[in-house]
Amino acid sequence: MTRAAIAEQRTLRRAQAHAATRGAILEAARRVGARDGDLSLRAVAAEAGFAPAALYGYFSGKDDLLLALAAEDMTQLARAMREASASTAGPGRLAATVGAALSNPSGTESLAGALAAMPAEAGAREAERLFNGRLIAVLKVLSEASGKPATTRADQCDVVLLAAAVGGLALLARSGRLDALGFAMDEILARLEAHFAA
């Protein structure tokens, strides 16, 4: 085996070990969030079996950790929405897609946490770029499910409005406010479909 091949294998093993450790930290963060309702890097480090300073080799801080959690959740959210959209044709497709999003509470919860963690001005951090890419994937699924490709600026605005409505619905449903106001989710999804579907 050549030196170049050995070096390449070593680099690959390091990258795999880094990804595995990063994944373990994210899982520890999920457990801490579920148990404590909030994340602290100290608690996440303890849960993962690391010194708190070790986490900085994987995340620049709590905000990056929150963005990474949200990006993972949004990948699952986009997949669930895509499957719901693909399994429903014609009328009801958008409602089914949004219903899949609303039945995935971890995606909407981590999205709220990530949005709160983002700086007021967009930056070029890796975690932010990853999050934005996953958000675009969710918006694309909503656009396709609505039957209106977001090719114009107005169509893109409509998709953002639709996503904002879905986020608001998730908050209302999770807090029990939708029921308290006397609305059934099916009724709301039908109205959403009527307003946003082509």
Secondary structure, 3 states (H helix, E strand, C coil): CCHHHHHHHHHHHHHHHHHHHHHHHHHHHHHHHHHHCCCCHHHHHHHHCCCHHHHHHCCCCHHHHHHHHHHHHHHHHHHHHHHHHHCCCCCCHHHHHHHHHHCCHHHHHHHHHHHHHCCCCCCCCHHHHHHHHHHHHHHHHHHHHHCCCCCCHHHHHHHHHHHHHHHHHHHHHHCCHHHHCCCCHHHHHHHHHHHHCC
